[in-house]
Amino acid sequence: MSKKKQTIPIEVAYAKPDEQKLIRMEVADGTNALEAARQSGIADQFPEIDLANNKMGIFGKALAKPQEYLLRPGDRIELYRPLLIDPKQARLNRAKRKQGE
């Protein structure tokens, strides 16, 4: 009698300023974050996503090696967009604009 591999519920999320997508799915227990992101098909819906290079995390905590993080039931994989400007520079720019008012 063969054992059926257990599955766990997870989510894959990606957000742009004008559009957000949350995919709820089941993956085999023992699936890593990178593989689950691939299985979700999210990169097909957003061509700017490059799963080999996009930063990703679990509930806001960045993963240094998503291919090594084994998912737990209820995990939400978040795919992050690259920053257009360094946050420190953005704050400096806002402060300069405010001083000029």
C-alpha positions as a Markdown table, in Angstrom:
| # | Residue | x | y | z |
|---|---|---|---|---|
| 1 | Met | 0.0 | 0.0 | 0.0 |
| 2 | Ser | 1.6 | 3.3 | -1.1 |
| 3 | Lys | 1.3 | 6.4 | 1.0 |
| 4 | Lys | -0.2 | 9.5 | -0.6 |
| 5 | Lys | 2.1 | 12.5 | -0.3 |
| 6 | Gln | 0.7 | 15.1 | 2.1 |
| 7 | Thr | -0.1 | 18.5 | 0.8 |
| 8 | Ile | -0.1 | 21.8 | 2.7 |
| 9 | Pro | -2.0 | 25.1 | 2.0 |
| 10 | Ile | 0.2 | 28.1 | 1.0 |
| 11 | Glu | -0.2 | 31.5 | -0.7 |
| 12 | Val | 1.9 | 33.3 | -3.3 |
| 13 | Ala | 1.6 | 37.1 | -3.4 |
| 14 | Tyr | 2.8 | 39.8 | -5.7 |
| 15 | Ala | 1.8 | 43.5 | -5.7 |
| 16 | Lys | 2.3 | 46.4 | -8.1 |
| 17 | Pro | 1.1 | 49.9 | -7.4 |
| 18 | Asp | -2.0 | 49.3 | -9.5 |
| 19 | Glu | -2.5 | 45.5 | -9.2 |
| 20 | Gln | -2.2 | 42.8 | -6.6 |
| 21 | Lys | -2.4 | 39.0 | -7.0 |
| 22 | Leu | -2.8 | 36.4 | -4.3 |
| 23 | Ile | -2.8 | 32.8 | -5.3 |
| 24 | Arg | -4.0 | 30.2 | -2.8 |
| 25 | Met | -2.8 | 26.7 | -3.6 |
| 26 | Glu | -1.7 | 23.3 | -2.1 |
| 27 | Val | 1.8 | 22.0 | -2.5 |
| 28 | Ala | 3.5 | 18.8 | -1.6 |
| 29 | Asp | 4.9 | 18.8 | 2.0 |
| 30 | Gly | 8.6 | 19.4 | 1.6 |
| 31 | Thr | 8.3 | 21.9 | -1.3 |
| 32 | Asn | 10.6 | 24.8 | -1.1 |
| 33 | Ala | 9.6 | 28.5 | -1.6 |
| 34 | Leu | 11.2 | 28.9 | -5.1 |
| 35 | Glu | 9.6 | 25.7 | -6.4 |
| 36 | Ala | 6.2 | 26.7 | -5.1 |
| 37 | Ala | 6.5 | 30.2 | -6.7 |
| 38 | Arg | 7.2 | 28.4 | -10.0 |
| 39 | Gln | 4.2 | 26.0 | -9.5 |
| 40 | Ser | 1.9 | 29.0 | -8.8 |
| 41 | Gly | 2.3 | 30.3 | -12.4 |
| 42 | Ile | 2.5 | 33.8 | -11.1 |
| 43 | Ala | 5.5 | 34.6 | -13.4 |
| 44 | Asp | 3.2 | 33.8 | -16.4 |
| 45 | Gln | 0.7 | 36.5 | -15.2 |
| 46 | Phe | 3.4 | 39.1 | -14.6 |
| 47 | Pro | 6.2 | 38.9 | -17.2 |
| 48 | Glu | 8.4 | 41.3 | -15.2 |
| 49 | Ile | 8.9 | 38.6 | -12.5 |
| 50 | Asp | 12.2 | 36.7 | -12.9 |
| 51 | Leu | 12.0 | 33.9 | -10.3 |
| 52 | Ala | 15.7 | 33.2 | -10.5 |
| 53 | Asn | 16.5 | 36.8 | -9.4 |
| 54 | Asn | 13.4 | 38.4 | -7.7 |
| 55 | Lys | 13.7 | 38.7 | -4.0 |
| 56 | Met | 11.1 | 36.8 | -2.0 |
| 57 | Gly | 10.1 | 36.4 | 1.5 |
| 58 | Ile | 7.7 | 34.8 | 3.9 |
| 59 | Phe | 5.3 | 37.2 | 5.6 |
| 60 | Gly | 7.7 | 40.1 | 5.1 |
| 61 | Lys | 10.8 | 38.3 | 6.2 |
| 62 | Ala | 13.3 | 38.1 | 3.3 |
| 63 | Leu | 14.6 | 34.7 | 2.3 |
| 64 | Ala | 18.3 | 34.6 | 1.5 |
| 65 | Lys | 17.9 | 31.2 | -0.2 |
| 66 | Pro | 14.3 | 30.5 | -1.2 |
| 67 | Gln | 15.4 | 27.2 | -2.8 |
| 68 | Glu | 16.4 | 26.0 | 0.7 |
| 69 | Tyr | 13.3 | 27.2 | 2.7 |
| 70 | Leu | 10.8 | 24.4 | 3.2 |
| 71 | Leu | 7.3 | 25.7 | 3.3 |
| 72 | Arg | 5.0 | 25.3 | 6.3 |
| 73 | Pro | 1.2 | 25.1 | 6.3 |
| 74 | Gly | -0.2 | 28.6 | 5.8 |
| 75 | Asp | 3.0 | 30.3 | 4.6 |
| 76 | Arg | 2.6 | 33.2 | 2.3 |
| 77 | Ile | 5.4 | 33.6 | -0.3 |
| 78 | Glu | 5.8 | 37.3 | -1.2 |
| 79 | Leu | 7.6 | 38.3 | -4.4 |
| 80 | Tyr | 9.3 | 41.7 | -4.1 |
| 81 | Arg | 9.7 | 44.3 | -6.9 |
| 82 | Pro | 13.1 | 45.9 | -7.2 |
| 83 | Leu | 13.4 | 49.3 | -5.6 |
| 84 | Leu | 13.5 | 52.2 | -8.0 |
| 85 | Ile | 15.2 | 54.4 | -5.5 |
| 86 | Asp | 17.1 | 53.8 | -2.3 |
| 87 | Pro | 14.7 | 54.5 | 0.7 |
| 88 | Lys | 17.3 | 56.8 | 2.3 |
| 89 | Gln | 17.6 | 58.8 | -0.9 |
| 90 | Ala | 13.8 | 59.1 | -1.1 |
| 91 | Arg | 13.6 | 60.5 | 2.4 |
| 92 | Leu | 16.3 | 63.0 | 1.7 |
| 93 | Asn | 14.5 | 64.1 | -1.5 |
| 94 | Arg | 11.3 | 64.6 | 0.4 |
| 95 | Ala | 13.0 | 66.6 | 3.1 |
| 96 | Lys | 14.7 | 68.8 | 0.5 |
| 97 | Arg | 11.3 | 69.4 | -1.2 |
| 98 | Lys | 9.7 | 70.3 | 2.1 |
| 99 | Gln | 12.4 | 72.8 | 3.0 |
| 100 | Gly | 11.9 | 74.5 | -0.3 |
| 101 | Glu | 8.2 | 75.1 | 0.3 |
